[in-house]
Amino acid sequence: MANFHFRGDIPSSKSVFNRALIVQSYFPALDLKGFAGCDDVKYMREGLTKIRDRSRIYCGEGGTTFRFMALRASRHRGVHILEAEPRLLERPQKGLQDLLLQVGVQSTIKRNEMYVISEGWKTPRVPIRVDTSESSQYASALILNAWLLDHDMEFELVGDKVSESYFDLTMQMVKYMGMRFQKTAKGYLIPAGQRIEKLFYEVEADVSSTFTMAAAGALAGKSEITNFPPQTEQPDKVFVDIFKRMNIPVQLEGNTLTVAKAESMKSVDCDLFQSPDLFPVLAVVCSWAEGISKLHNAPHLVKKESNRIQKIADLFDLLGIKYEILPDGMIIHGNPRQSLKQNVRFNPDKDHRMVMAAMLMKLKGHGITIEEPQVINKSFPEFWDMIGIRP
C-alpha cells in the first residue's frame, strides 16, 4: 500500500449551501461564495428556478433538498409536484406533511411524487408544533422559509431533538443574515416582515467530507485540509476531538487541518446522537484501532439513505471484522493487523457514505470492488480525484 498524501481545499458544505440557496431565493441580491458540485446542491439550485403556479421539481435522493423545497414551494400559491427517488419517499415524511398542514398547505404522496397544494401560508391560530423526533430538517425548513411573512410565526419543538445541532446551525445562519426571533416559554416567535441585512455570505467547507479525507490521512499517510472552518457550527466538527482521543496526530494552524497516520490508534466510546453521519467512516477507522470501540445513541442511522448499521455490518462480514450490532450503533473489535481480503464485491445500497467507508478499506489494502460507485455524487463527486484510487 502506497503512502497516502492529500493537500487541498474541500468543497463547500452541501448542508450549508442548500440553506443559503433557500435564503437567496427570497433575496436574489444575496451573493454566495463557494462551490458544491454535488447532486443535492445541483437539484436545489435547479428546483428553485422552477417554482411557479404549477411546478414540477426533481429532488433526487436528498432529504434536505426535498424537505426544504417542499416548504419553499408552499410559500408560492399553486400546485407543486416534488419528484424524488423512491428510496427517499420510503423514509419518514409524516412530520413534513404535518408541518405543511399547520401552515394551511395540503399535501399527498403518490409513489415517487409529493403533491403540494398551496394558497400560501395561513396564519396559525396556535403555535406551530414541529416534530423533531424524525429529523431536525423540518424545523430548519420552517425557519429558512419564514422571511417576508405578513404575520408573526410562533413555533415549538416537540419530541426527541434528533440532530439538534443542525437546527442550531440553521438558527445561527439566519441570525447572522439578519433574522430576528424571540424566545418564548416553549419555543420561538419570528416577527412578520423579516429581511436580510447581509448581501454576501461565504459557504464554508463541508466538514463531513473533510472528515472522510482526514480519516484517509489517519489510516494511510497524511491529509492537509487547507480551508478548514475553525469556528464552524457543523456538528461533524466533533471528529477532531474524537481523533485526538484515539491518539491520531491532529494539528490545526489557521485554516489548515493536518491529520497524520497514527502509530497506534486507541479504541473510543462515542455518542453520535448529534453527528450520526460520522458513523460509517468512523466505524472503519475504529476497526483498525487497538481494542473495542463503541459507537452508539444514533438509532436514526437505520432510516438514513440506507440502514447504515446493517450496511457496515455487511462490509465487516466481507472483511472478517468482528462486531456486535446495537439498536443505536455498533460495538467494533478493532484489529490493526487485519488479514487483507481480495476479490470482494460490496453493494453500498445507493448510500454515498457507504461508498466512502468501503473506499477507505480499499485504501488500506483490501481488494474491494464497489458496485454503483456513482452514488457518491450525491454529496462528494470530487472524492475520486482526492482519494487517488478508483472503485
Secondary structure as UniProt FT lines:
FT   STRAND          4..8
FT   HELIX           14..26
FT   TURN            28..29
FT   STRAND          31..33
FT   HELIX           39..48
FT   TURN            49..50
FT   STRAND          54..58
FT   TURN            60..61
FT   HELIX           63..74
FT   STRAND          78..83
FT   HELIX           86..90
FT   HELIX           94..102
FT   TURN            103..104
FT   STRAND          106..110
FT   TURN            111..112
FT   STRAND          113..118
FT   STRAND          128..131
FT   HELIX           137..144
FT   TURN            147..148
FT   STRAND          153..158
FT   TURN            162..163
FT   HELIX           164..177
FT   STRAND          182..183
FT   STRAND          187..190
FT   STRAND          200..202
FT   HELIX           207..220
FT   STRAND          221..225
FT   TURN            226..227
FT   TURN            230..231
FT   HELIX           235..238
FT   HELIX           239..245
FT   TURN            246..247
FT   STRAND          250..253
FT   TURN            254..255
FT   STRAND          256..260
FT   STRAND          269..271
FT   HELIX           276..278
FT   HELIX           279..287
FT   STRAND          290..296
FT   HELIX           299..303
FT   HELIX           308..319
FT   STRAND          323..326
FT   TURN            327..328
FT   STRAND          329..334
FT   TURN            336..337
FT   STRAND          344..346
FT   TURN            349..350
FT   HELIX           352..363
FT   TURN            364..365
FT   STRAND          368..370
FT   HELIX           373..378
FT   TURN            381..382
FT   HELIX           383..387
//
